[in-house]
Amino acid sequence: MKEIYERAVEELRKGNVSVLATIIKQAGPSPRGIGAKCLLTRDGTLIGTIGGGRLEAEVLDKAPEVLKSRVPELMSFHLKGTDVEDTDMLCGGDVEVFLAPMSPEDTSLLSLFEAVLKVHRRGGAGLMATIVEPETWQGEKVPILFLTAEGEQAGSIPEYQDIETELKNSAETLVRQRLPKIQRFFVSGRSLGVFVDPIISNPVLFIFGGGHVSQQIVPLAARVGFNVTVIDDREEFADPGLFPDAQEVVKHGFEDVMDGLPLDSSSFLVIVTRGHSFDKEVLDQALRTNARYVGMIGSKRKRGIIYQKLLEEGFTRDDLARVHAPIGLSIGAETPSEIAVSIVAELIQERAEG
């Protein structure tokens, strides 16, 4: 999904209109579920998919009209073909697809998609809300609103301030439900359909230390859906070439490493630096955050030494109980690769329990 928003931003910056197609309703089986999207650009490039087959082909046939008119289109499909030539339409379900023109004349759209991308890259959650009544789309303003979990807003729903207010009041609940759907609002005696789409990022994993274990953790963690940032204070280990699967590689000293990081209650922190003193330095800072997961590599003896120092400095045993140390599930891991498997398995377990 991130690739769709990245390309939408690119097209808007170029001053190009594009069409965002979204499945907004589904009854019975269909190739893709509610919320599936694809973007069609002016040059005919397709990013993403809403299921392929004739459904997607018909949407692509209609998209040039939307590009030209800049008026949205609501398309309905009854996927019940009856002969061999219609095998890609034999799912047996009903689907509605909303084709929305993304017009560069609405300057708020760029900041909206940039805000969505920020959530995808840095972690967190938000709610995108789009009016799906084509006749309400008038002028250059695109009635799409994005609300972050922190209460920030990008875009707007012009002429319907009451809807904006209701969405702000219910955004937290709608995001928590993680269910894209059409929400109906009654305005001036009329029912308006708004497609509400929770935007939930992959959790962000911050790895402190760029050594052998980190080099094994990163590809595994990225493969199972973590956005990984690696931090080390040494030039040779803060090398993006060592971590092609990481979202970001940062060279920074460990003494104040948390200060500039976008940490929140969904963040995962893994401490695998090159020495006890650095591990303690990072753990001291990690315990002052509300990160969801804090794990530190090392033996029980090392843990005991570090914990004792932290207790002497004012931390409580409840603080230390947050820490997964020794880090990873107990599977008898010895090599860096095996240790990485045990750590990532524990990250998956913690994520699933949430």
N, C-alpha and C positions, 0 to 999 in steps of 0.2 A: 504493500500500500504506500510505503514511503516514496517509492519511485514515481508514483502517480503525482504526489504532491510536489516532488522536486521538479518534475517536468512542467506542472502547472505554473510554478514560480518562474521557471525559465521562460515560458511562453509569455507570461504577463510582463516580465522585464523587457522582452523584445517588442512589446506592444501588439502581440498577436492574440486573437480570440481562439479559444479552444472549447471543446464540449466535454463535460463530465457526465458520464452515464452511470446511474446507480440503480440497482434493484431495490425498490422501496416496498414491494409487497410480494408475497409468495404464499400460495396455497397448494399443498401437495408437493411431491418431489420435483426438483428442477436442478439443472447442472450446477448452479451456484446459489448461495443463500442470500438472505436480506443483507444489504450493506455492501455487497460485492460491487466493485467499480472498475471502469476503464476510462481512459482519457483519449480523445481523438484530437490531434493537432491539425492546424490548417494545411500542412503538407501531407496529410494522410497517415501519419504515424500513429500507431495504436500502442498505448501503454496500459498494461493490466488486462484483465478479462472478466467478462460477466458470464462466461460459460461456453463460448465458442458456438459452433453449429449455426443453424439458420437464425436463431434468436439474435446472436451477436451480429450476424451478417445483415439482418434487417435493421438493427440499430445503426450499424455503420452506413447503411444506405440512407437513412434519415438524417444522420449527423450533418452532412453538408448543407442541408436546408437550415438547420439550426445555426450553423456557423454563419450563414449568409443573413438570415433574418434576425438573429440574436433574440429569438423568442423560444422559450423552452417547449418541449414536447413530452407528453405522457403517452407511452406506448404500452399496450396490453397484449399478452400472448397466452394462448391456450395450447399447451404442449401435449397434444394428443394426436399425433400423426397416425395413420392407419396402414401405410404400406411401407415396403422396404426402403423406398427413396426418402421416407420421412423418419428414418431411424434415429436421427439426432433430435427429434421432437417427440419421442415416445415416452418421455418421463412421466407424463400424466398429470402435470401440475399447471397452475395458473401463475403468471408472473407479470408484474408491472415494472417498467423501467422509466426513470425520469431522466431526460436529456436536458442538462442545464448549460447554457452558454456562459463561459467565463470571460467576461468582457474587460479588457484593459482600461476602458473608460471609467470603470469603478475602481478608483485607486485604493479603496479599502481592501480589495480582494488580495492584493499582494501581501499586505501585513497579516491578513487572515491565514493564508497558506503558510507564511513564514512562521506564524505562531503554532500551527499544526505540526510543522516540521520540527520545531524546537522541542515539542513534546516527544516526538518519535526519536529524536537524537539524544535528548538529555534526560528523558524519563518523565513520568507524571501521567496526567490524564486530563481530558477535556471533553467538551460536548459540542458537536457541530449540528446546527439546526438550519434546515432549508425549507422554505415554503414551497410546496409541490402543487400549487394551483397555478397553472400557466397564465391565467388571465390577470393574476395579481402582479406579474412582472412587468413593470412599466418604467420607461426611461432607462437611464444608465445604471441605476442602483440595482445591485443583485441582492435579493433578500436572503442572505446567508449570514449566520451569526456563529461565532466560535467563543466559547467560554472555557477558561482554564479552571483547574481545581482550586487555584489561588484567587479566583474571582476576577481575573483580567478578561477583557473583552476585545475581540477584533471583529470587524464587520458589523452589520446591523440588519434589522428587519424594518425598513422604512414604512411609515404609516401605521405600524402596528406595535406601538410602544407597550400596550397591555400584554401582548404575547412575549415581548422581550422580558418584561418584569416577571411573568409567570415562569419563563424558562430559567431565569436567574434563581428564582426561589426553589425550583425543583431540579436544578442541574446536578447537585450532589447525588440525589437519589437516582436520577436517570443514568449517571455514569456508573454508580455502584451496581445497578442492574445489568450493565454490559449488554443491553438488548437494543439493537437498532430497530426502530419501528416508527410508524406514523402516529403522531400525537395530535389529537383534534382540539382546537381552541374555538370558542364561540365569541365572535366579535360583531357587535352591532346586529345581532340576530342571525348571523351567518356562521356556519361551521367552516373553519379553514384547516387544511391538513398541513402539518409540519413534520418533515422527516427528521427525527432526532437520532444522531449517530455518535455513540460514545467512542472517543479516540483514546485508546489505551496503549501506551508504549510498551515495548519490551523492557523488562527491568534493567537498570544500569548497574553494571558491575565495575567497581573501582579496584584495581589490583595494584598494591604498593610493593614495588620491587620488580625488576625486569630480568631476573635470573632464569636458570634452567627450568624450574618448576612453573614459573609464569609462562614461559614459552610453550609449555605443554597445556596449561590451563586455557589460554586464550582461544585456540581453534575449537576446543571442545565446547567451551562456554558459548562462543559465537554460534556454533552449529545448533545449539539447543535453545537459542532465542534470547541471549543476553547481549546488550550493547556494552562493549568492553572498553574501558579506559585504563591504560597502563601508565604508571608514574614511577620514575626512578631519578635519582640525583646524579647519575653518571651518564655522560654523553654516549658511551658505547652501548649502554643498555636501554637508553631512552631513544632507541632507533626504530622508526616505523618499519624498516626493512625486516626486523626481527618479528614483527607482529602484523602481518598483512590482514589478519582478520579483526583487528581492533578498530574501533571507531576513532580512537584518538590515542596518541602516545605523547606524554608530557615529560619534559625534563624539569624537575623541581626538587629542591631540598625538602627533607622530611620534617624539619623543625616547625614549619607553619603550613604544612601541605593542605590542610582541610580548608584554609581560609577562602580560597577562590573556587572551590569545587561546588557544583550545584547539587548538594546532598539534600535528600528529603526522606520521608518515612518509607519510601519504596526502594531505597538504595541498598546495594549489597557491597560490603567492604571485605576484601581479602588481603591480609597482611603477610607478605612473604619476602621481607627485605633480607639483606645479607648479614644481619647481625642482631643480637639481643637488644642492644641500645637503640637501634633504629626501630625495631619492632615495638619496644616500649614507647618510644616517642610517638609513633603513629597510633598505637592503641590508646594512649592517653587522650589524644585528640578525638579518636573515633568514639570513645565513651561519652564525649560531650555532645555528640550528634544524636539525632533520632533515627539513624539508619536502621533498616529492618534486620539486616544480618551483619554481624561482625565476626570474622574468623581469623585466627592467628596460627601460623604454622609453628611446629616445635614440639619438643618432648614435654612430658608432665613436669620434669624437673625445671626446665626452662620456664614453663608456665608459672610454677610456684615462686620462682625468684622474681619474675616480673610482677606477679600479683601482689607479693609482699611489699614491693616498693610502691605500687599504686595505692595500696591500703594505707601505707605510712603517709602518703601525700594527700589523703582525704577521700579517696574513693571508698565506696561501701561494697560489701559482698553481693548485694543486689545488683550493683553496677557490673561487677565482674561476672555475674551469672548470665549476663547477656552474651558473653563471648563463647564462641565455639573454638575450644582449644583443648587438646590438639585438634586442629581443623580436619574436616573430612570424615566420611563414614569409615567405620572400622572394618576394613576388608583385607588387612594384612599387606597394605601397599608399602613398597620399598623404593622402587625406582621413581624418578621424576614423572614418568608417564603414568605409573600406577597411582602415585600421589595425586596427580591432576584428576584422574578418574574419580578417586574418592572425594576430592573437593567438589568437583562439578556435580557429582551425585548428591552431595549434601545440599548444594545450592538448588538443585531441582526439587529435592524433598521439601526444603523450606518454602520455595515458591508455590509448590502444590498445596501445602498446608494453609497458605494464605488465601 
